[in-house]
Amino acid sequence: MLKQIRDGDWISLVLWLFRAVVILLVLYGTVAKLFFGVGNAYSGRDWANFFISGLSQGSLYALIALGYTLVYGVLFMINFAHGEFFMSGTLTATVFVALPLSASGFLDRTPIIGMMLILITAMSVSMGVALLTERVAYRPLRRAPRLVPLITAIGASFFWQYYFRGLFGSSLIPFPELQVLQGRYTILGVEILKTRAVVIVASLIMLVGLYFFVMRTKTGKAIRAVAEDKDVAALMGIDVDRTIAITFATGAAMAGAAGVLYGLVFRQVVFSMGFVPGIKAFTAAVLGGIGSIPGAALGGLFLGIFEAIGPPLFLEGLGIPGGHQLKDVIAFTMLVLVLIFRPQGIIGERLAEKKA
Amino acid sequence: MALLEVHNVHAYYGNIHALKGISLTVQEGEIVSLIGGNGAGKTTTLRAISGLLPPRAGYITLQGEDLRRYKAHQLVSKGVAMVPEGRGVFARLTVEENLEMGAYHRSDRTGIAADMKRVYQLFPRLEERRRQLAGTMSGGEQQMLAMGRALMSRPSLLLLDEPSMGLAPVLVEAIFQTIKEINKAGTTILLVEQNAHMALQTAHRGYVLQTGEIVLEDSAHNLQQNPVVQKAYLGID
């Protein structure tokens, strides 16, 4: 720090102080909470519950974050319409499949087949929306400056939000409750809401499945080849446009599935539901290192857990009441911190150094 | 009929007129070499043939078939393979995955396995490193990988862009030896080189490019004897 003062490098000095203040605040809050019992008293079981709910929220972030990271990997573009891919599938599947199946009793008689139908519908609609967006809003701009597709992405995001608002209205739509998923499992003495357990397990299966798809299959290898060099990939006989479309569709399928899991947990869906999870998942992708698949998974889980444990831990320790309402502040403070101090994320390359 | 015919091709980078009416032919079984200085249009010619930079005027035929209606990725199954300048290996794919990408358009598993064996025979170094990430290998090894990868598509025409670039002299010799072997095994080769000396020793015929135009065309032997070529490209006064 002395070196910065000597060199008159005030910007990095301020950044150093900023970093120190944040770390001190977190440490102070944590110590105050754990050793001096500031705020509410939580039992070990409470902490386990915070952790589990963070894990399930985080696995949703992870699933959505994959879409950002996959698309960034091949196009070096942040697809701000990704939250809408998440919303569109869920909304459609809820209205056209989940509610009718629930009303007829089919969903509770054969919950597995019912859920499969809902999932397939949501994933298909999300993929369709993604393919259409890619074809109409992104592909014609492939050779444009990088800011241009970013702007159309924001436009596409608004388009889809209001399109689906027009289709399904602006009020909250209830997502049906499944009888089999009511209540809790007790695992190692910790009670877990059944829906949360399902979310965690389903997400893990999909994360692993996607990793194998990208690492082991021919199409997955083509996606990685296109991510590295589009011209050379074309010289290998890889249809670059098609591979990019597949990448969008893959990310959207994950988002569609995440949307259904979101519906299970929060039991309501609406046209604007994609916005906040979308930005959170983007944060998760940056946190893990955008472009990296394990990074997106890790970043999502980390963000979810941090959001759930942070408020009771150091916000209460600092004497801030109602910390849970501040979890978004924690998430986005973390985004800012990562962008300033470790732009390459937990794993991954520096954003700025990536070639266009 | 020649294997490859390039007819009066004009190509542009934006407004820059990079190829000003290039015509050349490559016969089946030949090694043809394009030599010329920086910015003469050598790489551009290869990019035009491989479909990466479609010509704005003129046309290119392969075994009599007009290539204008194919995109770059479709040309591979027509028998054109290219080793790009700077090798272009996929750094974050393993050696074996790189080779698999070379055979992307094929679906005959046994044929692909056999060809991979052949590539490993040609470049034993690659077999030792098959699970290694391509980006961690030396320049010479990456050149071998790029050539092996191109061979995985079973090309009838192999386009090589500066295979000697950035390699130690011993390796350059080895690479050109391999080029001859590949040619003897039945692959026609169009070679672009700054190293005119090695290129003309290896090739049967050659073309000299200057600012987007072909200024000389002759057998490699005659080009080596040509005083203009000697002075400009071989460093002989």
Interface residues (C-beta under 8 A of the other chain):
Chain A: K218 K221 A222 R224 A225 E228 D229 D231 V232 A233 A234 L235 M236 G237 I238 D239 V240
Chain B: S50 G51 L52 K71 A72 H73 Q74 V76 S77 A81 M82 P84 G88 F90 A91 R92 L93 E97 E100 M101 G102 Y104 H105 R149 S153
